[in-house]
């Protein structure tokens, strides 16, 4: 190849390079620029200065560090917030439920007892109604299967202390221990802490109200006391429930703490009578927020 031929070839290559650069500027094709992570930043142009251009196209975008997008929330999204349950500190327990129409609440204390609680649960299931069971931790610890059965059947489990003491005779720390241990056991067994509390013997004091509220529980007493713990006879228990029936009434019975066979038999008698009279046996609703 002579000198003239070499010169002509160089001119042709140069013309082709110019044509490719022009094509790149007009957008006929694009080339993704290579990003050099460690390259030093160029200073920003002074105001009014012409923008720097080149054959390689627009300046490369800097990559986003992983920490940048992992720590930034998505636009328009925020995780849901759960407000803590705030239970008011009452000065007296709830005696009856208002605003629930022709409904009543049946409650059973001191259990669970494998001799009597299953019979009560079977009667409630037969009539498809729900009740409340205020359990003692000491009894529940040995009968966790009955706690699970209560929850499976839709009943509400309440806190009735661990050993059924007279709370007014205990120190504040003693009251807390009785209540807290029972709530812990219930949560460990059925997955949720109780939202209701009942003082043994109906003996309430300021510490019981305050500590119950701190543990997220409302104090529930009763409207009708069957006095079934005195074993007055099945017929007497039935009469007391029927005579005391009314909207919002809370009935107190027992499924443990002694011979409760009369309580089991009485429930089988008065429950269908209450339903025939148009009462709906229900449980109070409280939801964690």
C-alpha positions as CSV (number, residue, x, y, z in Angstrom):
1,X,0.0,0.0,0.0
2,X,1.5,3.4,-1.1
3,X,1.4,6.6,0.7
4,X,-1.6,8.0,-1.2
5,X,-3.7,4.8,-0.4
6,X,-2.8,5.0,3.3
7,X,-3.9,8.7,3.4
8,X,-7.2,7.9,1.7
9,X,-7.9,5.1,4.2
10,X,-7.2,7.3,7.2
11,X,-9.6,10.0,5.8
12,X,-12.3,7.3,5.4
13,X,-11.9,6.1,9.0
14,X,-12.0,9.6,10.3
15,X,-15.2,10.4,8.3
16,X,-16.8,7.2,9.7
17,X,-16.0,8.2,13.3
18,X,-17.5,11.7,12.7
19,X,-20.6,10.1,11.3
20,X,-21.0,7.8,14.3
21,X,-20.6,10.7,16.7
22,X,-23.3,12.6,14.9
23,X,-25.6,9.6,15.0
24,X,-25.1,9.4,18.7
25,X,-26.0,13.0,19.2
26,X,-29.2,12.7,17.1
27,X,-30.5,9.7,19.1
28,X,-30.3,7.1,16.4
29,X,-28.6,4.7,18.9
30,X,-27.5,5.0,22.5
31,X,-24.6,3.5,24.4
32,X,-24.9,2.8,28.1
33,X,-21.9,4.5,29.7
34,X,-19.6,2.6,32.0
35,X,-19.8,3.8,35.6
36,X,-16.5,4.0,37.4
37,X,-17.3,4.0,41.1
38,X,-14.0,5.3,42.3
39,X,-13.7,8.1,39.8
40,X,-13.5,11.6,41.4
41,X,-16.4,13.9,41.1
42,X,-16.2,16.8,38.7
43,X,-17.0,20.2,40.1
44,X,-20.4,21.5,39.1
45,X,-20.3,24.1,36.3
46,X,-20.6,27.7,37.2
47,X,-24.0,29.4,36.7
48,X,-24.4,30.5,33.1
49,X,-21.6,28.3,31.8
50,X,-22.4,26.1,28.8
51,X,-23.1,22.4,29.7
52,X,-20.3,20.1,28.8
53,X,-21.0,17.8,25.9
54,X,-19.2,14.9,24.3
55,X,-19.6,12.1,21.8
56,X,-20.4,9.5,24.6
57,X,-23.8,11.0,25.3
58,X,-25.3,12.4,28.7
59,X,-23.2,12.1,31.9
60,X,-23.5,8.8,33.7
61,X,-25.9,8.5,36.7
62,X,-24.3,7.6,40.0
63,X,-25.4,4.3,41.4
64,X,-27.6,4.3,44.6
65,X,-26.1,2.7,47.6
66,X,-28.0,-0.2,49.1
67,X,-28.2,1.5,52.5
68,X,-29.9,4.5,50.8
69,X,-33.0,2.7,49.6
70,X,-33.2,0.2,52.4
71,X,-33.5,2.8,55.0
72,X,-35.9,5.1,53.2
73,X,-39.6,4.4,53.5
74,X,-41.6,4.0,50.3
75,X,-43.4,7.2,49.2
76,X,-46.9,7.3,50.5
77,X,-46.5,4.3,52.8
78,X,-46.2,4.1,56.5
79,X,-46.5,1.0,58.6
80,X,-49.7,0.7,60.7
81,X,-49.4,1.9,64.3
82,X,-50.9,0.0,67.2
83,X,-52.0,2.2,70.0
84,X,-51.5,0.7,73.4
85,X,-54.5,-0.6,75.2
86,X,-55.5,2.1,77.7
87,X,-57.9,0.7,80.4
88,X,-59.5,3.3,82.7
89,X,-58.8,3.1,86.4
90,X,-62.3,2.6,87.9
91,X,-63.4,3.3,91.5
92,X,-66.0,0.5,91.4
93,X,-66.5,-2.6,89.4
94,X,-68.9,-3.0,86.5
95,X,-72.1,-4.6,87.8
96,X,-74.1,-5.0,84.7
97,X,-73.8,-4.3,81.0
98,X,-75.8,-1.5,79.4
99,X,-76.9,-0.9,75.8
100,X,-77.0,-4.6,74.8
101,X,-80.7,-5.1,74.6
102,X,-82.3,-8.3,75.8
103,X,-79.0,-10.0,76.6
104,X,-77.5,-11.6,79.6
105,X,-74.0,-12.7,80.6
106,X,-73.3,-16.0,82.5
107,X,-70.1,-16.1,84.5
108,X,-68.4,-19.0,86.3
109,X,-65.7,-18.5,88.9
110,X,-62.8,-20.5,90.6
111,X,-62.2,-23.1,87.9
112,X,-61.4,-24.9,85.8
113,X,-62.2,-28.1,87.6
114,X,-62.2,-31.4,85.6
115,X,-65.1,-32.7,87.6
116,X,-67.6,-29.9,86.8
117,X,-66.2,-27.5,84.1
118,X,-66.6,-30.1,81.3
119,X,-70.3,-30.5,82.1
120,X,-70.9,-26.7,82.0
121,X,-69.0,-26.4,78.7
122,X,-71.1,-29.3,77.2
123,X,-74.4,-27.5,78.1
124,X,-73.2,-24.2,76.7
125,X,-72.1,-25.9,73.5
126,X,-75.4,-27.8,73.1
127,X,-77.3,-24.4,73.1
128,X,-74.6,-22.6,71.2
129,X,-74.1,-19.8,73.7
130,X,-71.0,-18.2,75.1
131,X,-70.0,-17.5,78.7
132,X,-67.2,-16.0,80.8
133,X,-64.9,-18.1,83.0
134,X,-62.9,-16.3,85.7
135,X,-60.2,-18.8,86.3
136,X,-57.7,-19.1,89.2
137,X,-54.1,-19.6,88.0
138,X,-53.5,-22.4,90.4
139,X,-56.4,-24.4,89.0
140,X,-55.7,-23.5,85.4
141,X,-52.1,-24.6,85.7
142,X,-53.2,-28.2,86.1
143,X,-56.1,-28.0,83.6
144,X,-54.7,-26.2,80.6
145,X,-56.7,-28.4,78.2
146,X,-59.9,-26.9,79.6
147,X,-58.6,-23.4,79.0
148,X,-58.0,-24.3,75.4
149,X,-61.4,-25.8,75.1
150,X,-63.0,-22.6,76.5
151,X,-61.3,-20.6,73.8
152,X,-62.1,-23.1,71.1
153,X,-65.8,-22.8,72.0
154,X,-65.6,-19.0,71.9
155,X,-65.9,-18.3,75.6
156,X,-64.1,-15.4,77.4
157,X,-61.4,-16.2,80.0
158,X,-61.0,-13.7,82.9
159,X,-58.5,-13.4,85.7
160,X,-59.6,-14.4,89.2
161,X,-56.1,-14.3,90.8
162,X,-53.7,-17.2,91.3
163,X,-54.8,-18.6,94.7
164,X,-58.1,-16.8,95.4
165,X,-56.9,-14.7,98.3
166,X,-58.6,-11.8,100.0
167,X,-57.0,-8.9,98.1
168,X,-57.7,-6.4,100.8
169,X,-55.3,-8.3,103.1
170,X,-52.4,-8.3,100.7
171,X,-49.7,-5.8,100.0
172,X,-49.7,-4.0,96.6
173,X,-46.9,-6.2,95.4
174,X,-48.8,-9.3,96.6
175,X,-51.9,-8.2,94.6
176,X,-49.8,-7.7,91.5
177,X,-48.2,-11.1,91.8
178,X,-51.5,-12.8,92.1
179,X,-52.9,-11.0,89.0
180,X,-49.8,-11.0,86.9
181,X,-49.0,-14.7,87.3
182,X,-52.5,-15.7,86.3
183,X,-52.4,-13.4,83.2
184,X,-49.0,-14.9,82.2
185,X,-50.4,-18.4,82.5
186,X,-53.4,-17.6,80.4
187,X,-51.3,-16.0,77.7
188,X,-48.9,-18.9,77.6
189,X,-51.8,-21.4,77.3
190,X,-54.1,-19.7,74.8
191,X,-52.0,-17.0,73.3
192,X,-53.8,-13.9,74.7
193,X,-53.8,-12.1,78.0
194,X,-57.2,-11.7,79.7
195,X,-59.1,-8.4,79.3
196,X,-61.3,-8.9,82.4
197,X,-60.7,-9.3,86.1
198,X,-62.8,-10.3,89.1
199,X,-61.7,-9.9,92.7
200,X,-62.2,-13.0,94.9
201,X,-65.1,-12.6,97.3
202,X,-66.0,-9.4,95.5
203,X,-63.4,-7.6,97.8
204,X,-62.1,-4.7,95.7
205,X,-59.6,-2.1,96.7
206,X,-57.7,0.7,95.1
207,X,-54.7,-1.5,94.4
208,X,-56.9,-4.0,92.6
209,X,-58.4,-1.3,90.3
210,X,-55.1,0.3,89.6
211,X,-53.1,-2.8,89.0
212,X,-55.9,-4.4,86.9
213,X,-55.9,-1.3,84.7
214,X,-52.1,-1.5,84.3
215,X,-52.4,-5.1,83.2
216,X,-55.1,-4.1,80.6
217,X,-58.1,-5.5,82.4
218,X,-61.5,-4.2,83.3
219,X,-63.1,-5.1,86.6
220,X,-66.4,-7.1,86.3
221,X,-68.6,-8.0,89.2
222,X,-72.1,-9.3,88.9
223,X,-75.8,-8.4,89.1
224,X,-77.3,-11.7,90.3
225,X,-75.5,-14.0,92.8
226,X,-76.8,-17.5,92.7
227,X,-75.0,-18.3,96.0
228,X,-74.5,-21.8,94.5
229,X,-71.4,-22.2,96.6
230,X,-73.7,-22.7,99.6
231,X,-75.2,-25.7,97.8
232,X,-78.8,-24.4,98.3
233,X,-80.3,-27.0,95.9
234,X,-80.6,-27.1,92.1
235,X,-84.2,-25.7,92.2
236,X,-83.1,-22.7,94.3
237,X,-80.3,-21.8,91.9
238,X,-82.7,-22.0,88.9
239,X,-85.2,-19.8,90.6
240,X,-82.6,-17.1,91.5
241,X,-81.4,-16.9,87.9
242,X,-84.9,-16.8,86.3
243,X,-86.2,-14.2,88.9
244,X,-83.1,-12.0,88.4
245,X,-83.1,-12.2,84.6
246,X,-83.1,-8.9,82.7
247,X,-81.3,-6.9,80.0
248,X,-77.6,-6.5,80.8
249,X,-77.7,-8.8,83.9
250,X,-74.5,-10.6,84.9
251,X,-75.0,-13.9,86.7
252,X,-72.5,-15.3,89.1
253,X,-72.0,-19.1,89.4
254,X,-69.1,-21.4,90.2
255,X,-67.5,-24.3,88.4
256,X,-65.0,-25.1,91.2
257,X,-64.2,-24.5,94.8
258,X,-66.3,-27.4,96.2
259,X,-69.1,-29.7,95.1
260,X,-70.6,-27.9,92.1
261,X,-72.9,-30.6,90.8
262,X,-75.9,-28.4,91.6
263,X,-74.5,-25.6,89.5
264,X,-74.0,-28.0,86.6
265,X,-77.6,-29.3,86.9
266,X,-79.1,-25.9,87.3
267,X,-77.5,-24.6,84.1
268,X,-79.1,-27.5,82.2
269,X,-82.5,-26.3,83.5
270,X,-82.4,-22.5,83.4
271,X,-80.4,-22.0,80.2
272,X,-83.1,-23.3,77.8
273,X,-85.8,-21.4,79.8
274,X,-83.8,-18.1,79.3
275,X,-83.5,-18.8,75.6
276,X,-87.2,-19.5,75.4
277,X,-88.0,-16.2,77.0
278,X,-86.1,-14.4,74.3
279,X,-82.8,-13.7,76.1
280,X,-79.6,-14.0,74.3
281,X,-76.7,-15.3,76.3
282,X,-73.6,-13.4,75.2
283,X,-70.2,-12.1,76.4
284,X,-69.0,-8.5,76.6
285,X,-66.8,-7.4,73.7
286,X,-63.5,-5.7,74.2
287,X,-60.9,-5.5,71.4
288,X,-57.2,-4.8,71.7
289,X,-56.3,-1.7,69.6
